[in-house]
Amino acid sequence: MKLDSGGYADTVSQAADAVVAAERAGFDGAWVAETRLDPFVALAVAAERTERIELVSGIAVAFARNPMTVAVAANDLHLHSGGRFVLGLGSQVKPHITKRFGMPWSAPAARMREFVLAVRAIWAAFESGDRLSFTGEFYRHTLLTPFFNPGPNPHGNPRVLLAAVGERMTEVAGEVADGVLCHGFSTERYLREVTLPALERGRARAGKPLAGFEVSGPSFVATGATDEELATAVAEVRGQIAFYGSTPAYRGVLELHGWGGLQDDLNALAKRGRWAEMAGLVDDEVLHAFAVVGSPAEAAAEVRRRFGDVVDRFTLTTSGAPDPARWSAVRAALREADQRGAD
């Protein structure tokens, strides 16, 4: 299982510093999210300051851009990093696309499928020099003169990981991507009963097996070396669960567990701006379904128990700025368990 570091940086410099720290700490990959900054810019800076670690946009908002801009940026980053870039894409939700980015929103799963196929068509034209000819329902790319073609990338094309929660988007990930980024707002049950079957349907549609397809697992972890540290971490994770649980797009995860009413209550508080009260609605049963909770050794053991047979990579992330050092004990315990398994 690959171990990645993640979080939500405030600045490009902070994000790049966190990637450097993650490489020094021995992580396999580092994610940069698109919240207050452009992940492509931050990863370009990080690429110059690192040598080994995989650099993942986690996520870049696809529908805020178009396939050509994403294809070019990803190609540039893959070349600049010596083949270490992984393109993590997500759709975001309708209000952000239409109100924050001022971009169109419709049929998100179908649009994302076409988006990824268009990016791949553009990369193929870079590689071959053949005429670009992609015409779909949402995107049309039919012009790429030699002056604007960067040519073949000596490192090949980046892998594409697609963020998905709902079944339709998850099927799309299985069909057109190289891996799936499971949202932190998932549970072991949801992963096994909803996500994996949807991925298998998507892979079957593409005529491919699930083997070799990369699954990046859910990532809420609350841990601490002392009772005080653990209590602080639990409070933070309750807040994260409440924040995501208020979003209608993620309701299906709660409904699987019979907690659909919780989404209504959280959404009502969110609409009234009563953010501080929301975490109080996340009881222990909900907390432990979504999050791994315990000492570093207990957390590592539980991550392996829940996800060790189905997840290829796991992200240790924070709700704020990335902090790889915070996860050093958990990472060490996971690696020790891996070594025992190898022996």
C-alpha positions in Angstrom: 0.0 0.0 0.0 1.4 3.4 -1.0 1.2 6.1 1.6 0.5 9.6 0.6 0.5 12.9 2.5 -2.2 15.5 1.9 -3.9 18.6 3.3 -5.2 22.0 2.3 -2.4 24.6 1.9 -3.0 28.3 2.0 -0.2 29.3 -0.4 1.9 27.8 -3.2 5.0 28.0 -1.0 3.3 26.2 1.9 2.1 23.5 -0.4 5.5 23.0 -2.0 7.2 23.0 1.5 4.8 20.2 2.5 5.7 18.1 -0.5 9.4 18.5 0.3 8.7 17.5 3.9 6.6 14.5 2.7 9.5 13.2 0.5 12.0 13.6 3.4 9.6 11.7 5.7 9.4 8.8 3.3 5.9 9.2 1.9 5.3 7.7 -1.6 3.2 10.6 -2.9 1.9 14.0 -2.0 -1.4 15.5 -2.9 -2.1 19.2 -3.5 -5.7 20.2 -3.4 -7.4 23.0 -5.3 -8.9 25.1 -2.6 -7.1 28.4 -2.1 -4.5 27.8 -4.8 -3.9 26.3 -8.2 -2.5 22.8 -7.6 -0.6 22.7 -11.0 1.4 25.8 -10.0 2.2 24.4 -6.5 3.3 21.0 -8.0 5.5 22.7 -10.5 7.4 24.4 -7.7 7.5 21.1 -5.7 8.8 19.3 -8.7 11.9 21.4 -8.8 12.6 20.8 -5.1 12.0 17.0 -5.0 13.5 13.9 -6.7 11.5 10.8 -5.8 8.0 11.5 -4.6 4.9 11.2 -6.8 3.1 14.5 -7.3 -0.6 14.3 -7.4 -3.3 17.0 -8.1 -5.8 15.9 -5.5 -8.0 17.2 -6.9 -7.8 19.6 -9.7 -11.3 20.8 -10.7 -12.0 19.5 -14.2 -15.1 21.5 -14.9 -13.4 24.7 -14.0 -11.2 24.1 -17.1 -11.4 22.4 -20.5 -9.6 19.3 -21.7 -7.0 21.2 -23.7 -5.8 23.3 -20.7 -5.7 20.2 -18.5 -3.9 18.1 -21.1 -1.2 20.8 -21.6 -0.7 21.5 -17.9 -0.5 17.8 -17.0 1.9 17.1 -19.9 4.1 20.0 -18.7 4.2 18.7 -15.1 4.9 15.2 -16.1 7.8 16.3 -18.2 9.1 18.8 -15.6 9.0 16.3 -12.8 10.7 13.5 -14.7 7.5 11.4 -15.0 6.3 11.8 -11.4 3.0 13.6 -12.0 -0.3 11.9 -11.4 -3.4 13.8 -12.7 -6.1 13.7 -10.0 -9.4 15.1 -11.3 -12.7 15.8 -9.7 -16.0 17.4 -10.7 -16.7 19.5 -7.6 -20.4 20.2 -7.0 -22.8 22.4 -9.1 -22.8 25.6 -7.0 -19.1 25.9 -7.1 -18.9 25.3 -10.9 -21.7 27.7 -11.8 -21.3 30.3 -9.1 -17.6 30.3 -8.2 -16.1 29.4 -11.6 -18.9 30.6 -13.9 -18.7 27.5 -15.9 -21.5 25.2 -17.3 -22.9 22.2 -15.4 -24.8 19.3 -16.8 -24.8 15.5 -16.6 -21.6 15.4 -14.5 -20.8 11.7 -15.0 -21.3 11.9 -18.8 -19.4 15.1 -19.0 -16.5 13.7 -16.9 -16.3 10.6 -19.1 -16.0 12.8 -22.2 -13.5 15.1 -20.5 -11.1 12.3 -19.7 -11.5 10.8 -23.2 -10.8 14.2 -24.7 -7.6 14.7 -22.6 -6.4 11.3 -23.8 -7.2 12.2 -27.4 -5.1 15.3 -27.1 -2.2 13.4 -25.5 -2.4 10.9 -28.4 -2.1 13.8 -30.9 0.9 15.1 -29.0 2.5 11.7 -29.2 1.7 10.9 -32.9 1.5 14.3 -34.5 -1.7 13.1 -36.2 -4.6 15.4 -36.7 -6.6 16.1 -33.5 -10.2 15.1 -34.1 -12.3 14.8 -31.0 -16.0 15.7 -31.2 -18.3 14.9 -28.3 -21.5 16.2 -26.8 -19.7 18.6 -24.4 -16.2 19.2 -25.9 -14.9 19.6 -29.3 -11.1 19.7 -30.1 -10.2 19.7 -33.8 -7.3 22.0 -34.2 -3.7 21.4 -33.2 -1.1 22.8 -35.5 2.6 21.9 -35.2 3.4 25.2 -33.6 1.2 24.4 -30.6 2.0 20.7 -30.3 4.7 20.0 -27.7 5.3 16.6 -29.2 5.9 13.2 -27.5 6.6 13.2 -23.8 9.6 10.9 -23.1 7.9 9.8 -19.8 4.7 8.8 -21.5 1.4 10.2 -20.2 0.4 10.8 -16.6 -1.9 8.4 -14.9 -5.4 9.7 -14.4 -7.1 9.2 -11.0 -10.7 10.3 -10.9 -12.5 11.3 -7.7 -15.9 9.6 -7.3 -18.5 9.1 -4.7 -21.8 8.3 -6.5 -22.2 5.1 -8.5 -22.3 6.7 -11.9 -19.1 8.7 -11.5 -17.4 5.6 -10.0 -18.4 3.6 -13.1 -16.9 6.3 -15.3 -13.7 6.2 -13.2 -13.5 2.4 -13.8 -14.1 2.9 -17.5 -11.8 5.7 -18.5 -9.3 6.4 -15.7 -6.3 4.6 -14.3 -7.5 4.7 -10.8 -10.1 6.1 -8.4 -9.8 8.6 -5.6 -12.3 7.5 -3.0 -13.5 10.5 -1.1 -12.7 10.7 2.6 -16.5 10.8 3.2 -16.8 7.1 2.6 -16.9 4.1 4.8 -15.6 0.6 4.6 -19.1 -0.7 3.9 -19.7 1.8 1.2 -16.3 1.0 -0.4 -17.1 -2.7 -0.5 -20.8 -2.6 -1.3 -21.0 0.3 -3.6 -17.7 1.6 -4.9 -16.0 -1.7 -5.8 -19.0 -3.1 -7.7 -19.4 0.2 -9.6 -15.7 0.1 -10.5 -16.0 -3.5 -11.8 -19.0 -2.5 -14.0 -16.9 0.4 -15.4 -13.9 -1.8 -16.0 -16.1 -4.4 -17.7 -17.5 -1.7 -20.0 -13.9 -0.9 -21.0 -13.2 -4.7 -21.4 -10.6 -4.5 -18.6 -10.2 -6.3 -15.3 -10.1 -4.5 -12.0 -6.6 -5.8 -11.4 -4.0 -3.1 -12.1 -6.5 -0.3 -11.5 -5.4 1.9 -8.6 -7.7 2.4 -5.7 -6.9 5.3 -3.4 -8.7 4.8 -0.1 -10.7 6.9 2.3 -8.6 8.9 4.6 -10.3 10.2 7.9 -7.8 9.2 10.6 -8.0 10.5 14.2 -4.9 9.6 16.2 -2.7 11.0 19.0 0.1 9.9 21.3 -1.8 11.2 24.3 -5.5 11.4 25.3 -5.5 15.1 24.8 -4.0 14.8 21.3 -6.5 12.1 20.4 -9.5 14.2 21.7 -8.3 17.1 19.5 -8.0 14.9 16.5 -11.5 13.4 17.1 -13.0 16.8 17.3 -11.3 17.8 14.0 -12.6 14.7 12.2 -16.1 15.2 13.6 -16.1 18.6 11.9 -14.9 17.2 8.6 -17.6 14.5 8.6 -20.2 17.1 9.4 -19.0 19.5 6.7 -19.1 16.8 4.0 -22.3 15.2 5.3 -24.1 18.5 4.8 -23.6 18.2 1.0 -26.5 16.6 -0.9 -24.1 15.0 -3.4 -22.8 12.7 -0.6 -26.1 11.7 0.8 -26.0 8.2 -0.6 -23.1 7.3 1.7 -25.3 8.2 4.8 -28.3 6.5 3.3 -26.5 3.2 3.0 -26.2 3.2 6.8 -29.7 4.5 7.4 -28.5 8.0 8.3 -30.2 10.0 5.6 -31.9 12.2 8.2 -28.5 13.3 9.4 -27.8 14.9 6.0 -31.1 16.9 6.3 -30.1 18.2 9.7 -26.5 19.0 8.7 -27.7 20.7 5.5 -30.2 22.8 7.4 -27.5 24.1 9.8 -25.1 24.8 7.0 -27.7 26.9 5.2 -28.1 29.0 8.3 -24.3 29.3 8.7 -24.3 27.5 12.0 -21.1 25.6 11.3 -20.0 25.3 14.9 -23.0 23.3 15.8 -22.7 20.7 13.1 -20.0 18.5 14.6 -22.2 17.9 17.6 -24.6 15.9 15.3 -21.9 13.4 14.5 -22.3 10.7 17.2 -19.7 8.0 18.0 -21.4 5.4 15.7 -21.1 7.8 12.7 -17.6 8.8 13.7 -16.2 5.3 13.9 -17.9 4.3 10.6 -16.2 7.0 8.7 -12.9 7.4 10.6 -10.1 5.3 12.0 -9.7 6.3 15.6 -6.9 5.3 18.1 -3.3 5.4 19.0 -0.8 5.4 16.0 -0.4 1.6 16.3 -4.1 1.1 16.7 -4.9 3.4 13.7 -2.3 1.6 11.5 -3.8 -1.8 12.4 -7.3 -0.6 11.7 -6.3 0.9 8.3 -4.9 -2.4 7.3 -7.9 -4.3 8.6 -10.4 -2.2 6.8 -8.6 -1.5 3.5 -5.5 -3.7 3.2 -7.1 -6.1 0.7 -8.7 -3.5 -1.6 -6.8 -0.3 -1.4 -3.5 0.4 -3.3 -2.7 3.7 -1.8 -3.9 5.6 1.3 -3.7 9.3 2.1 -2.9 10.6 5.5 -4.4 14.1 5.4 -5.4 17.0 7.7 -8.3 19.4 7.5 -5.9 22.3 7.4 -2.3 22.8 6.1 -0.5 19.6 5.2 1.6 18.3 8.1 3.6 15.1 7.2 5.3 15.0 10.5 1.9 14.6 12.3 1.6 11.2 10.7 5.1 9.9 11.3 4.1 7.4 14.0 1.2 6.1 11.9 3.3 5.8 8.8 6.0 4.0 10.7 3.5 1.5 12.2 2.0 0.8 8.7 5.4 0.3 7.2 6.4 -2.0 10.1 3.2 -4.1 9.5 4.1 -4.2 5.8 7.6 -5.5 6.6 6.2 -8.2 9.0 3.8 -9.3 6.2 6.7 -9.5 3.7 8.7 -11.6 6.2 
